């Protein structure tokens, strides 16, 4: 009788959305295909499988228990058959010998390596002391530990304290909401404009809501440094101004955690990101998924850095399936995202999908753009809130290229209908005439999204 083959050794670096999606799907598929896998997961932090997107809502008080943000605990992962090692950072990879080296000096061999290391927050030099640690009262919002620190800081500072948020993207706007709802004063500084991923006429609506909510919004502010009292922050300086501050939230973006791959034969972009194929492969016996990766935008076939949990979970699942003998694929995305701002008497849902005007022009398309204003429900219903919808289509092919929405309750998730049309390469006419649900509390007979699409179609 021949001896059983040794199991394939899979080492996953990173235990959040992409890594754990890959690990568990690999085990599920292996049971179906009859493959033997030994999966080891190395995680440098203290938490697994948690919702980073939920942290601002914990800070705001919508989430009482941080455990509610954890989809699956370390104990649950271990019980499922994974060899999970917490507090273990990978510092080097040898793709010839197929080993990884940890910060503890342990050398772990692999047959297949999965890189799912995510993208930590960017913290600029002006936020750091000489020893590399942030000043007291300064930090980012990325991990559960970050969230816990901010919940404590908000509580200790108390109502009336002042928070400066540097950055006005999704996280910056969500943190501004959280601080306002905890009774703190808020200043938002941004180098460009609030929600700069939107077109000007749409981001202006967000900016106006922030100001109406009593946020001090400073556009074109390039932060140059902090004022401090010893190790404690007391203010923020930028070209042309200063602001006293008890707390400073840095929300200027994230960067792929791939430094440990430099010097190997694993290809990285100039910004350090990975570009996996639809099944997650990046090199021989090396796979990747999640926030450390770029993703392919289907509309213009461009690679873009969009660190979102939606992509991480899907790509991780496809990767794990393929690794164990399946054939699932992650075929890109349409650049869809959503958030809200709900504080200071204001309520806005903010969503987008597809290309920006600059993207379309760079791709050599001939875009036609129109903004339509309407209502989220029949005007005689109490649910009716205003909404503005930006729609862009290509003049020659009539293909839908992008949609952006800013409006009241019920506005945001309309973006999914537009994303479905974009996913299938449909036209603005497809969006205008598709069968969408109608009842007075939810929509008008011609939904405002379809009215917006129809108006663009009439211009083509």
C-alpha positions as CSV (number, residue, x, y, z in Angstrom):
1,X,0.0,0.0,0.0
2,X,1.4,3.4,-1.0
3,X,1.8,6.1,1.6
4,X,-0.7,9.0,1.4
5,X,0.7,12.1,-0.2
6,X,1.6,14.9,2.2
7,X,-0.9,17.7,2.3
8,X,-0.3,20.9,0.3
9,X,1.1,23.5,2.7
10,X,-0.8,26.8,2.3
11,X,0.5,29.8,4.2
12,X,-1.9,32.8,4.3
13,X,-0.4,36.1,5.4
14,X,-3.2,38.2,6.9
15,X,-6.4,37.1,8.8
16,X,-9.0,39.7,7.8
17,X,-11.5,39.7,5.0
18,X,-9.4,38.5,2.0
19,X,-7.2,36.1,3.9
20,X,-9.9,34.3,5.8
21,X,-12.2,34.2,2.8
22,X,-9.4,32.5,0.9
23,X,-8.5,30.1,3.7
24,X,-12.0,28.9,4.5
25,X,-13.0,28.6,0.8
26,X,-9.9,26.6,0.2
27,X,-10.9,24.2,2.9
28,X,-14.5,24.0,1.6
29,X,-13.4,23.3,-2.0
30,X,-10.7,20.8,-0.9
31,X,-13.4,18.7,0.8
32,X,-15.3,18.7,-2.5
33,X,-12.2,18.0,-4.8
34,X,-10.5,15.6,-2.5
35,X,-7.4,17.6,-2.0
36,X,-5.5,17.6,1.2
37,X,-4.5,21.1,2.5
38,X,-2.7,22.2,5.6
39,X,-3.6,25.9,6.0
40,X,-1.5,28.2,8.2
41,X,-2.6,31.8,8.7
42,X,-0.1,34.3,10.1
43,X,-1.6,37.5,11.5
44,X,0.5,40.3,13.0
45,X,-2.4,42.0,14.8
46,X,-4.8,41.0,17.6
47,X,-8.1,40.6,15.7
48,X,-9.5,38.6,12.8
49,X,-12.3,39.0,10.4
50,X,-13.6,42.3,11.6
51,X,-15.5,45.2,9.9
52,X,-13.2,48.1,9.6
53,X,-16.0,49.9,7.9
54,X,-18.1,49.7,11.1
55,X,-15.5,51.5,13.3
56,X,-16.8,55.0,12.7
57,X,-20.3,53.9,13.8
58,X,-18.8,52.4,16.9
59,X,-17.2,55.8,17.5
60,X,-20.5,57.5,17.0
61,X,-22.3,55.2,19.4
62,X,-24.4,53.2,17.0
63,X,-22.4,50.0,17.9
64,X,-22.2,49.3,21.7
65,X,-20.0,46.2,21.6
66,X,-16.9,46.0,19.3
67,X,-17.4,42.3,19.3
68,X,-20.4,42.9,17.1
69,X,-17.9,44.0,14.4
70,X,-16.1,40.7,14.4
71,X,-17.6,38.2,11.9
72,X,-15.5,35.3,13.2
73,X,-13.2,35.2,16.1
74,X,-9.7,33.6,16.3
75,X,-11.1,30.8,18.4
76,X,-13.7,30.0,15.7
77,X,-11.1,30.0,13.0
78,X,-9.0,27.6,15.0
79,X,-12.0,25.3,15.5
80,X,-12.5,25.2,11.8
81,X,-9.1,23.5,11.2
82,X,-6.9,26.5,10.5
83,X,-3.5,26.8,12.1
84,X,-3.9,30.5,13.1
85,X,-1.0,32.3,14.7
86,X,-1.8,35.7,16.0
87,X,0.8,38.4,16.7
88,X,3.0,36.9,14.0
89,X,4.3,39.4,11.4
90,X,6.0,38.2,8.1
91,X,9.1,40.2,7.4
92,X,10.6,38.3,4.5
93,X,9.7,35.8,1.7
94,X,12.0,33.5,-0.2
95,X,10.2,32.5,-3.3
96,X,12.9,30.1,-4.4
97,X,13.0,28.1,-1.2
98,X,9.3,28.8,-0.7
99,X,9.6,30.0,2.9
100,X,8.4,33.0,4.9
101,X,10.3,34.4,7.9
102,X,8.5,36.0,10.8
103,X,9.5,38.8,13.1
104,X,10.2,36.1,15.7
105,X,12.8,34.6,13.4
106,X,10.7,31.5,12.6
107,X,11.0,30.1,9.1
108,X,7.7,28.7,7.8
109,X,7.8,26.6,4.6
110,X,4.9,26.8,2.1
111,X,3.8,25.2,-1.2
112,X,1.4,28.0,-1.9
113,X,1.6,31.5,-0.4
114,X,-1.4,33.8,-0.1
115,X,-0.7,37.5,0.5
116,X,-3.7,39.2,2.1
117,X,-1.8,41.8,4.2
118,X,-4.2,44.7,3.6
119,X,-3.3,48.4,3.6
120,X,-2.5,50.3,6.8
121,X,-3.4,53.9,7.2
122,X,-1.0,56.5,5.9
123,X,0.4,58.5,8.8
124,X,2.5,61.5,7.6
125,X,5.7,62.6,9.3
126,X,4.1,65.7,10.8
127,X,1.9,63.4,12.9
128,X,4.8,61.5,14.4
129,X,7.2,62.2,17.3
130,X,11.0,61.6,16.9
131,X,10.6,58.0,17.9
132,X,8.0,57.3,15.2
133,X,4.9,57.2,17.4
134,X,2.0,59.5,16.9
135,X,1.6,62.4,19.3
136,X,-0.9,61.9,22.1
137,X,-4.4,62.6,20.8
138,X,-3.4,61.9,17.2
139,X,-4.2,58.7,15.2
140,X,-5.9,57.0,12.3
141,X,-9.1,54.9,12.0
142,X,-8.3,51.6,10.5
143,X,-8.1,48.7,13.1
144,X,-10.3,47.6,16.0
145,X,-7.5,48.9,18.3
146,X,-7.7,52.3,16.6
147,X,-11.5,52.3,17.2
148,X,-11.1,51.4,20.9
149,X,-8.6,54.2,21.3
150,X,-10.9,56.8,19.7
151,X,-13.9,55.7,21.8
152,X,-11.8,56.3,24.9
153,X,-10.4,59.6,23.6
154,X,-13.9,60.9,22.7
155,X,-15.2,59.9,26.2
156,X,-12.2,61.4,28.0
157,X,-12.3,64.7,26.0
158,X,-16.0,65.1,26.6
159,X,-18.5,67.4,24.9
160,X,-17.1,70.7,23.8
161,X,-13.6,69.3,23.0
162,X,-12.5,70.0,19.4
163,X,-11.5,67.4,16.8
164,X,-9.6,68.2,13.6
165,X,-10.1,65.6,10.9
166,X,-7.5,65.7,8.2
167,X,-9.0,64.3,5.0
168,X,-12.5,64.4,3.7
169,X,-13.0,61.1,1.9
170,X,-15.3,58.4,3.1
171,X,-13.5,57.9,6.5
172,X,-13.1,61.6,7.1
173,X,-16.8,62.3,6.6
174,X,-17.8,59.3,8.7
175,X,-15.5,60.3,11.5
176,X,-16.9,63.9,11.4
177,X,-20.3,62.4,11.8
178,X,-19.2,60.3,14.8
179,X,-17.5,63.3,16.5
180,X,-20.5,65.6,16.1
181,X,-22.8,63.0,17.4
182,X,-20.6,62.6,20.5
183,X,-20.9,66.4,21.1
184,X,-17.5,67.4,19.9
185,X,-16.7,70.4,17.7
186,X,-15.3,69.4,14.3
187,X,-12.9,70.9,11.8
188,X,-12.3,69.1,8.5
189,X,-9.2,69.9,6.5
190,X,-8.8,68.7,3.0
191,X,-6.2,69.4,0.3
192,X,-8.9,69.4,-2.4
193,X,-12.6,69.3,-1.5
194,X,-15.0,67.2,0.5
195,X,-15.6,63.8,-1.1
196,X,-13.2,64.5,-3.9
197,X,-14.1,61.2,-5.6
198,X,-17.3,62.8,-6.7
199,X,-17.7,65.4,-9.4
200,X,-17.6,69.0,-8.2
201,X,-21.3,69.6,-8.5
202,X,-22.0,66.6,-6.4
203,X,-19.2,67.0,-3.8
204,X,-20.4,70.6,-3.3
205,X,-23.7,69.2,-2.0
206,X,-21.8,67.2,0.6
207,X,-19.7,70.2,1.6
208,X,-22.8,72.3,2.1
209,X,-24.3,69.7,4.4
210,X,-21.1,69.5,6.4
211,X,-21.2,73.3,6.9
212,X,-24.9,73.3,7.8
213,X,-24.1,70.7,10.4
214,X,-21.6,73.2,12.0
215,X,-18.5,71.6,10.7
216,X,-15.7,74.0,10.0
217,X,-14.7,72.9,6.5
218,X,-11.4,74.2,5.1
219,X,-10.7,73.4,1.5
220,X,-7.3,73.5,-0.1
221,X,-5.6,73.0,3.3
222,X,-2.2,71.3,3.0
223,X,-1.2,70.4,6.6
224,X,2.3,71.3,7.4
225,X,2.6,70.4,11.1
226,X,1.1,70.2,14.6
227,X,1.3,72.4,17.6
228,X,2.1,70.4,20.8
229,X,2.6,70.7,24.5
230,X,5.2,68.1,25.1
231,X,3.9,64.9,23.5
232,X,0.3,66.2,23.4
233,X,-1.3,67.8,20.4
234,X,-2.8,71.2,20.9
235,X,-3.3,72.4,17.3
236,X,-2.9,71.9,13.6
237,X,-1.1,74.1,11.1
238,X,-1.5,74.4,7.4
239,X,-0.6,76.8,4.6
240,X,-2.6,79.8,5.5
241,X,-4.1,78.9,8.8
242,X,-4.0,77.2,12.2
243,X,-6.7,75.5,14.4
244,X,-6.5,74.6,18.1
245,X,-7.3,71.0,18.6
246,X,-7.8,68.5,21.4
247,X,-7.7,65.5,19.0
248,X,-6.5,65.0,15.5
249,X,-7.8,62.2,13.2
250,X,-5.6,61.4,10.2
251,X,-7.8,60.1,7.3
252,X,-5.7,60.7,4.2
253,X,-5.7,57.2,2.8
254,X,-4.0,53.8,3.0
255,X,-1.0,52.1,1.5
256,X,-0.5,48.4,0.5
257,X,1.4,46.4,3.2
258,X,3.8,44.7,0.8
259,X,7.3,45.9,1.9
260,X,8.2,42.4,2.8
261,X,7.9,41.4,-0.9
262,X,10.4,43.9,-2.2
263,X,13.5,42.3,-3.6
264,X,11.6,39.1,-4.5
265,X,10.3,38.1,-8.0
266,X,6.8,39.0,-7.0
267,X,5.8,42.0,-9.2
268,X,4.6,45.2,-7.5
269,X,3.3,48.4,-8.9
270,X,5.1,51.6,-8.4
271,X,2.9,52.2,-5.4
272,X,3.6,48.8,-3.9
273,X,0.3,47.1,-4.9
274,X,-0.2,43.6,-6.3
275,X,-2.2,42.8,-9.5
276,X,-3.6,39.3,-9.2
277,X,-5.5,37.6,-12.0
278,X,-9.2,36.8,-11.6
279,X,-8.2,33.7,-9.7
280,X,-5.7,35.5,-7.4
281,X,-2.4,34.5,-8.9
282,X,0.4,37.0,-9.0
283,X,3.5,34.7,-9.5
284,X,4.4,31.0,-9.4
285,X,2.9,29.6,-6.1
286,X,2.1,33.1,-4.9
287,X,-1.5,34.4,-4.7
288,X,-3.0,37.7,-3.4
289,X,-6.3,39.4,-2.6
290,X,-7.7,42.3,-0.7
291,X,-6.5,45.8,0.2
292,X,-2.9,45.1,-0.8
293,X,-4.1,44.7,-4.4
294,X,-5.3,46.8,-7.2
295,X,-8.5,45.7,-9.0
296,X,-9.5,45.8,-12.6
297,X,-12.3,48.2,-13.5
298,X,-14.4,46.5,-16.1
299,X,-15.7,49.6,-17.8
300,X,-12.4,50.9,-19.1
301,X,-10.2,47.9,-18.3
302,X,-8.0,50.0,-16.0
303,X,-6.2,48.8,-12.8
304,X,-7.1,51.0,-9.8
305,X,-6.4,50.9,-6.1
306,X,-9.8,50.5,-4.4
307,X,-9.3,49.0,-0.9
308,X,-12.8,47.9,-0.1
309,X,-14.2,44.9,1.8
310,X,-16.5,44.0,-1.1
311,X,-13.5,43.3,-3.4
312,X,-11.5,41.7,-0.6
313,X,-14.2,39.1,0.2
314,X,-15.0,38.2,-3.4
315,X,-11.4,38.0,-4.6
316,X,-10.4,36.0,-1.5
317,X,-13.2,33.5,-2.1
318,X,-12.3,33.0,-5.8
319,X,-8.6,32.6,-4.8
320,X,-9.3,30.0,-2.2
321,X,-11.6,28.0,-4.5
322,X,-9.0,28.0,-7.4
323,X,-6.1,27.1,-5.1
324,X,-8.0,24.0,-4.0
325,X,-9.0,22.9,-7.5
326,X,-12.1,25.0,-8.2
327,X,-12.6,27.6,-10.9
328,X,-14.3,30.6,-9.2
329,X,-13.1,34.0,-10.6
330,X,-13.3,37.6,-9.5
331,X,-13.9,39.4,-12.8
332,X,-13.3,43.0,-11.6
333,X,-15.6,45.7,-10.5
334,X,-17.5,48.8,-11.5
335,X,-16.1,51.2,-8.9
336,X,-19.2,51.2,-6.7
337,X,-19.2,52.7,-3.2
338,X,-21.6,54.3,-0.7
339,X,-21.6,56.2,2.6
340,X,-23.7,58.7,4.6
341,X,-23.4,61.8,6.7
342,X,-26.0,62.0,9.5
343,X,-25.3,64.6,12.1
344,X,-26.1,68.2,13.1
345,X,-29.6,67.9,11.7
346,X,-28.3,66.8,8.3
347,X,-28.8,63.5,6.6
348,X,-27.2,62.6,3.3
349,X,-26.6,59.3,1.5
350,X,-23.7,59.5,-0.9
351,X,-23.0,56.9,-3.6
352,X,-21.2,56.4,-6.9
353,X,-20.5,53.8,-9.5
354,X,-18.5,53.8,-12.8
355,X,-16.1,56.3,-14.2
356,X,-15.5,59.9,-13.3
357,X,-15.6,62.5,-16.1
358,X,-11.8,62.6,-16.0
359,X,-11.6,58.8,-16.3
360,X,-13.9,58.8,-19.3
361,X,-11.9,61.5,-21.1
362,X,-8.6,59.7,-20.4
363,X,-10.1,56.5,-21.9
364,X,-10.8,58.4,-25.1
365,X,-14.6,58.3,-24.7
366,X,-17.0,61.1,-25.6
367,X,-19.0,61.6,-22.4
368,X,-22.3,63.4,-22.0
369,X,-23.2,64.4,-18.5
370,X,-26.3,65.7,-16.8
371,X,-27.4,66.3,-13.2
372,X,-31.1,65.7,-12.4
373,X,-32.9,66.7,-9.2
374,X,-35.9,64.7,-7.9
375,X,-37.4,62.9,-5.0
376,X,-36.8,59.6,-3.3
377,X,-40.5,58.9,-3.0
378,X,-43.8,60.3,-4.4
379,X,-43.9,63.9,-3.4
380,X,-47.1,63.6,-1.4
381,X,-45.5,61.0,0.9
382,X,-43.8,61.9,4.2
383,X,-40.8,59.7,3.1
384,X,-40.0,62.0,0.1
385,X,-36.5,63.5,0.4
386,X,-34.6,65.4,-2.3
387,X,-31.9,63.7,-4.4
388,X,-29.5,64.8,-7.1
389,X,-28.3,62.3,-9.6
390,X,-25.3,62.7,-12.0
391,X,-25.4,60.5,-15.0
392,X,-22.8,60.1,-17.7
393,X,-23.0,58.1,-21.0
394,X,-20.9,57.8,-24.1
395,X,-22.2,59.8,-27.0
396,X,-21.4,57.3,-29.7
397,X,-22.3,54.0,-28.2
398,X,-24.9,55.3,-25.6
399,X,-23.1,53.1,-23.1
400,X,-23.7,54.1,-19.5
401,X,-20.4,55.2,-18.0
402,X,-21.1,56.5,-14.5
403,X,-23.7,57.5,-11.9
404,X,-23.4,59.5,-8.7
405,X,-26.1,60.2,-6.1
406,X,-26.4,62.6,-3.2
407,X,-29.7,62.7,-1.4
408,X,-31.9,61.8,1.5
409,X,-33.1,58.6,3.0
410,X,-33.5,55.9,0.3
411,X,-31.3,57.7,-2.2
412,X,-28.0,55.8,-1.9
413,X,-28.8,52.2,-2.7
414,X,-30.3,53.2,-6.0
415,X,-26.7,53.1,-7.2
416,X,-26.9,49.3,-7.3
417,X,-29.3,49.4,-10.3
418,X,-26.8,51.6,-12.1
419,X,-24.0,49.3,-11.1
420,X,-25.9,46.3,-12.5
421,X,-26.2,48.0,-15.9
422,X,-22.5,48.9,-15.8
423,X,-21.6,45.4,-14.9
424,X,-23.2,44.1,-18.1
425,X,-21.9,46.9,-20.3
426,X,-25.5,48.3,-20.8
427,X,-26.6,51.6,-22.2
428,X,-28.2,54.6,-20.6
429,X,-31.4,53.4,-22.3
430,X,-31.2,50.1,-20.5
431,X,-31.2,52.0,-17.2
432,X,-34.0,54.2,-18.3
433,X,-36.3,51.4,-19.3
434,X,-35.4,48.5,-16.9
435,X,-38.1,47.2,-14.6
436,X,-37.7,48.8,-11.1
437,X,-40.1,48.6,-8.2
438,X,-42.6,51.3,-7.6
439,X,-44.9,52.2,-4.7
440,X,-45.4,55.8,-3.4
441,X,-43.3,55.4,-0.2
442,X,-40.3,54.2,-2.2
443,X,-40.2,55.9,-5.6
444,X,-42.1,57.8,-8.2
445,X,-43.7,55.9,-11.1
446,X,-40.7,56.8,-13.2
447,X,-38.0,56.4,-10.6
448,X,-35.8,59.5,-10.3
449,X,-32.8,57.3,-11.4
450,X,-34.6,56.4,-14.6
451,X,-35.7,60.0,-15.2
452,X,-32.1,61.0,-14.9
453,X,-31.0,58.3,-17.4
454,X,-33.8,59.2,-19.8
455,X,-32.8,62.8,-19.8
456,X,-29.3,61.9,-20.8
457,X,-30.6,59.5,-23.4
458,X,-32.6,62.3,-24.9
459,X,-29.4,64.4,-25.3
460,X,-27.5,61.7,-27.2
